[in-house]
């Protein structure tokens, strides 16, 4: 299950490697993508899924993260964005992208 964060607590919630799923309430692609991301993150023990609803209350976060459309997926390590993907992606592509980016990040930290 994903954890919902807002502008008040987002920096403290982004510890370790997180997959931040940014979506809009009425976005069909966002609704389709959410269960796919939940499943991908549940299969890994090294990433936590975090959900951010793109609305008036999160405008500052969206500007800081340079999010221009939903869905957007950010891979974040201790608050630092190290990969981004915008728009709907098929599950197979998303899994390959996520695996590659997380392993690349881990290799850089060694």
C-alpha positions, 0 to 999 in steps of 0.5 A: 500500500502506498503512503500519502504525503502532503506539503507539511511532511514530505521531506521527512517522509522521503528517507531511503529510496522511495518511488513517488507516484504523483497523480491527479484525482480524475486522471485515468492513466494515474488510476491505471498506473497506481496498482501497477506501481504498488505491485512493483514496489511490493516485490522489492524490499529496497523501495517504498511507494509514496503517493502525492495527489497533484492539487492546489495543496501541493502546488509548491511541491510540484513546482519544486520537483518540476512536475508538469503533468500527471502521472509522474513517477520520481525515484528519490533517495533521501529526498534527492530525485535521481530519476523521473518518468512522466506519462503512462508506461506499460508495466514491463517498461516501468519495471525495467526502468525502475530496476535499472535506475535503482541499481544504478543509484546503489552502484553510485553509493558504493 
